[in-house]
Amino acid sequence: MVSLPYLCFLVFSRIAFKWSFMSGLYLSLFSLRMQVRIAEGVL
Protein backbone atom coordinates (compact mmCIF):
# COMPACT_ATOMS: atom_id res chain seq x y z
CA MET A 1 0.00 0.00 0.00
CA VAL A 2 1.45 3.34 -1.08
CA SER A 3 0.96 6.21 1.34
CA LEU A 4 -1.24 9.10 0.24
CA PRO A 5 1.31 11.94 0.66
CA TYR A 6 3.81 10.01 -1.48
CA LEU A 7 1.16 9.50 -4.17
CA CYS A 8 0.26 13.21 -4.13
CA PHE A 9 3.95 14.13 -4.34
CA LEU A 10 4.41 11.76 -7.31
CA VAL A 11 1.47 13.25 -9.22
CA PHE A 12 2.53 16.82 -8.38
CA SER A 13 6.14 16.21 -9.46
CA ARG A 14 4.99 14.71 -12.78
CA ILE A 15 2.69 17.68 -13.45
CA ALA A 16 5.38 20.18 -12.43
CA PHE A 17 7.95 18.46 -14.67
CA LYS A 18 5.56 18.50 -17.64
CA TRP A 19 4.74 22.19 -17.09
CA SER A 20 8.40 23.20 -16.73
CA PHE A 21 9.30 21.20 -19.87
CA MET A 22 6.48 22.81 -21.89
CA SER A 23 7.29 26.33 -20.66
CA GLY A 24 10.97 25.81 -21.45
CA LEU A 25 10.08 24.60 -24.93
CA TYR A 26 7.84 27.63 -25.56
CA LEU A 27 10.52 30.00 -24.21
CA SER A 28 13.21 28.52 -26.46
CA LEU A 29 10.93 28.69 -29.50
CA PHE A 30 10.00 32.30 -28.68
CA SER A 31 13.64 33.36 -28.22
CA LEU A 32 14.57 31.61 -31.48
CA ARG A 33 11.82 33.49 -33.32
CA MET A 34 12.97 36.79 -31.81
CA GLN A 35 16.56 36.09 -32.83
CA VAL A 36 15.44 35.37 -36.40
CA ARG A 37 13.43 38.60 -36.42
CA ILE A 38 16.43 40.61 -35.14
CA ALA A 39 18.71 38.96 -37.71
CA GLU A 40 16.28 39.86 -40.50
CA GLY A 41 16.16 43.43 -39.22
CA VAL A 42 19.96 43.65 -39.23
CA LEU A 43 20.27 42.09 -42.67
A tleap script that builds the chain and sets N, CA, C and O, in Angstrom:
source leaprc.protein.ff14SB
mol = sequence {
  NMET VAL SER LEU PRO TYR LEU CYS PHE LEU
  VAL PHE SER ARG ILE ALA PHE LYS TRP SER
  PHE MET SER GLY LEU TYR LEU SER LEU PHE
  SER LEU ARG MET GLN VAL ARG ILE ALA GLU
  GLY VAL CLEU
}
set mol.1.N position { 0.851 -1.203 0.000 }
set mol.1.CA position { 0.000 0.000 0.000 }
set mol.1.C position { 0.882 1.247 0.000 }
set mol.1.O position { 1.721 1.427 0.882 }
set mol.2.N position { 0.681 2.097 -0.994 }
set mol.2.CA position { 1.452 3.338 -1.084 }
set mol.2.C position { 0.769 4.405 -0.250 }
set mol.2.O position { -0.456 4.531 -0.280 }
set mol.3.N position { 1.545 5.167 0.489 }
set mol.3.CA position { 0.964 6.213 1.337 }
set mol.3.C position { 0.435 7.362 0.478 }
set mol.3.O position { 0.935 7.627 -0.616 }
set mol.4.N position { -0.577 8.027 0.998 }
set mol.4.CA position { -1.240 9.096 0.239 }
set mol.4.C position { -0.332 10.292 -0.038 }
set mol.4.O position { -0.313 10.773 -1.171 }
set mol.5.N position { 0.428 10.800 0.948 }
set mol.5.CA position { 1.312 11.943 0.662 }
set mol.5.C position { 2.323 11.636 -0.447 }
set mol.5.O position { 2.621 12.490 -1.282 }
set mol.6.N position { 2.849 10.397 -0.442 }
set mol.6.CA position { 3.814 10.012 -1.479 }
set mol.6.C position { 3.153 10.021 -2.856 }
set mol.6.O position { 3.756 10.451 -3.840 }
set mol.7.N position { 1.897 9.538 -2.917 }
set mol.7.CA position { 1.163 9.503 -4.175 }
set mol.7.C position { 0.918 10.929 -4.680 }
set mol.7.O position { 1.101 11.220 -5.862 }
set mol.8.N position { 0.502 11.811 -3.764 }
set mol.8.CA position { 0.262 13.214 -4.128 }
set mol.8.C position { 1.557 13.857 -4.624 }
set mol.8.O position { 1.554 14.600 -5.605 }
set mol.9.N position { 2.660 13.564 -3.940 }
set mol.9.CA position { 3.953 14.126 -4.342 }
set mol.9.C position { 4.341 13.625 -5.730 }
set mol.9.O position { 4.867 14.390 -6.539 }
set mol.10.N position { 4.086 12.352 -6.012 }
set mol.10.CA position { 4.413 11.763 -7.308 }
set mol.10.C position { 3.631 12.462 -8.416 }
set mol.10.O position { 4.202 12.861 -9.431 }
set mol.11.N position { 2.328 12.607 -8.218 }
set mol.11.CA position { 1.472 13.248 -9.220 }
set mol.11.C position { 1.894 14.705 -9.421 }
set mol.11.O position { 1.989 15.182 -10.552 }
set mol.12.N position { 2.148 15.413 -8.299 }
set mol.12.CA position { 2.534 16.820 -8.382 }
set mol.12.C position { 3.866 16.980 -9.109 }
set mol.12.O position { 4.023 17.890 -9.922 }
set mol.13.N position { 4.824 16.100 -8.819 }
set mol.13.CA position { 6.135 16.214 -9.464 }
set mol.13.C position { 6.031 15.947 -10.963 }
set mol.13.O position { 6.720 16.584 -11.760 }
set mol.14.N position { 5.163 14.997 -11.348 }
set mol.14.CA position { 4.990 14.713 -12.778 }
set mol.14.C position { 4.372 15.910 -13.482 }
set mol.14.O position { 4.804 16.284 -14.573 }
set mol.15.N position { 3.348 16.520 -12.853 }
set mol.15.CA position { 2.691 17.685 -13.452 }
set mol.15.C position { 3.663 18.851 -13.536 }
set mol.15.O position { 3.723 19.546 -14.550 }
set mol.16.N position { 4.432 19.066 -12.455 }
set mol.16.CA position { 5.381 20.175 -12.434 }
set mol.16.C position { 6.465 19.981 -13.500 }
set mol.16.O position { 6.876 20.939 -14.154 }
set mol.17.N position { 6.923 18.736 -13.671 }
set mol.17.CA position { 7.949 18.463 -14.674 }
set mol.17.C position { 7.404 18.732 -16.071 }
set mol.17.O position { 8.088 19.322 -16.908 }
set mol.18.N position { 6.156 18.293 -16.324 }
set mol.18.CA position { 5.561 18.496 -17.639 }
set mol.18.C position { 5.402 19.989 -17.920 }
set mol.18.O position { 5.694 20.450 -19.024 }
set mol.19.N position { 4.936 20.752 -16.910 }
set mol.19.CA position { 4.742 22.187 -17.094 }
set mol.19.C position { 6.065 22.898 -17.333 }
set mol.19.O position { 6.153 23.759 -18.209 }
set mol.20.N position { 7.104 22.546 -16.559 }
set mol.20.CA position { 8.405 23.201 -16.727 }
set mol.20.C position { 8.993 22.862 -18.098 }
set mol.20.O position { 9.614 23.712 -18.737 }
set mol.21.N position { 8.794 21.608 -18.553 }
set mol.21.CA position { 9.297 21.201 -19.868 }
set mol.21.C position { 8.591 21.989 -20.974 }
set mol.21.O position { 9.236 22.486 -21.897 }
set mol.22.N position { 7.250 22.102 -20.873 }
set mol.22.CA position { 6.481 22.810 -21.889 }
set mol.22.C position { 6.846 24.292 -21.911 }
set mol.22.O position { 7.012 24.877 -22.981 }
set mol.23.N position { 6.971 24.904 -20.722 }
set mol.23.CA position { 7.292 26.332 -20.657 }
set mol.23.C position { 8.703 26.580 -21.204 }
set mol.23.O position { 8.942 27.582 -21.877 }
set mol.24.N position { 9.621 25.676 -20.917 }
set mol.24.CA position { 10.972 25.809 -21.446 }
set mol.24.C position { 10.988 25.697 -22.962 }
set mol.24.O position { 11.719 26.418 -23.641 }
set mol.25.N position { 10.174 24.785 -23.485 }
set mol.25.CA position { 10.076 24.600 -24.931 }
set mol.25.C position { 9.526 25.866 -25.585 }
set mol.25.O position { 10.062 26.342 -26.586 }
set mol.26.N position { 8.441 26.411 -25.002 }
set mol.26.CA position { 7.844 27.630 -25.557 }
set mol.26.C position { 8.824 28.801 -25.491 }
set mol.26.O position { 8.919 29.596 -26.426 }
set mol.27.N position { 9.559 28.899 -24.367 }
set mol.27.CA position { 10.515 30.002 -24.215 }
set mol.27.C position { 11.629 29.902 -25.251 }
set mol.27.O position { 12.029 30.911 -25.831 }
set mol.28.N position { 12.134 28.689 -25.489 }
set mol.28.CA position { 13.215 28.523 -26.458 }
set mol.28.C position { 12.719 28.829 -27.872 }
set mol.28.O position { 13.433 29.441 -28.666 }
set mol.29.N position { 11.487 28.398 -28.184 }
set mol.29.CA position { 10.927 28.695 -29.503 }
set mol.29.C position { 10.736 30.197 -29.678 }
set mol.29.O position { 11.027 30.752 -30.738 }
set mol.30.N position { 10.236 30.856 -28.610 }
set mol.30.CA position { 10.003 32.300 -28.678 }
set mol.30.C position { 11.311 33.061 -28.865 }
set mol.30.O position { 11.383 33.984 -29.677 }
set mol.31.N position { 12.351 32.676 -28.112 }
set mol.31.CA position { 13.642 33.363 -28.223 }
set mol.31.C position { 14.254 33.124 -29.607 }
set mol.31.O position { 14.883 34.014 -30.178 }
set mol.32.N position { 14.062 31.920 -30.135 }
set mol.32.CA position { 14.570 31.613 -31.475 }
set mol.32.C position { 13.885 32.494 -32.514 }
set mol.32.O position { 14.537 33.015 -33.419 }
set mol.33.N position { 12.575 32.660 -32.385 }
set mol.33.CA position { 11.818 33.490 -33.317 }
set mol.33.C position { 12.264 34.949 -33.219 }
set mol.33.O position { 12.380 35.642 -34.230 }
set mol.34.N position { 12.513 35.405 -31.987 }
set mol.34.CA position { 12.966 36.788 -31.810 }
set mol.34.C position { 14.351 36.986 -32.411 }
set mol.34.O position { 14.629 38.028 -33.003 }
set mol.35.N position { 15.219 35.991 -32.261 }
set mol.35.CA position { 16.562 36.086 -32.830 }
set mol.35.C position { 16.492 36.155 -34.353 }
set mol.35.O position { 17.223 36.920 -34.982 }
set mol.36.N position { 15.610 35.352 -34.937 }
set mol.36.CA position { 15.443 35.371 -36.395 }
set mol.36.C position { 14.937 36.740 -36.844 }
set mol.36.O position { 15.389 37.281 -37.854 }
set mol.37.N position { 13.989 37.295 -36.079 }
set mol.37.CA position { 13.429 38.602 -36.423 }
set mol.37.C position { 14.500 39.693 -36.333 }
set mol.37.O position { 14.559 40.583 -37.182 }
set mol.38.N position { 15.346 39.620 -35.301 }
set mol.38.CA position { 16.430 40.605 -35.139 }
set mol.38.C position { 17.446 40.458 -36.268 }
set mol.38.O position { 17.944 41.452 -36.796 }
set mol.39.N position { 17.754 39.204 -36.635 }
set mol.39.CA position { 18.712 38.963 -37.711 }
set mol.39.C position { 18.169 39.504 -39.031 }
set mol.39.O position { 18.916 40.077 -39.825 }
set mol.40.N position { 16.868 39.323 -39.264 }
set mol.40.CA position { 16.276 39.857 -40.500 }
set mol.40.C position { 16.321 41.376 -40.503 }
set mol.40.O position { 16.538 41.996 -41.544 }
set mol.41.N position { 16.114 41.978 -39.319 }
set mol.41.CA position { 16.156 43.434 -39.220 }
set mol.41.C position { 17.562 43.960 -39.498 }
set mol.41.O position { 17.731 45.000 -40.135 }
set mol.42.N position { 18.572 43.226 -39.011 }
set mol.42.CA position { 19.960 43.646 -39.227 }
set mol.42.C position { 20.331 43.469 -40.701 }
set mol.42.O position { 20.955 44.345 -41.299 }
set mol.43.N position { 19.947 42.344 -41.273 }
set mol.43.CA position { 20.265 42.086 -42.666 }
set mol.43.C position { 19.338 42.916 -43.569 }
set mol.43.O position { 19.442 42.844 -44.794 }
savepdb mol mol.pdb
quit
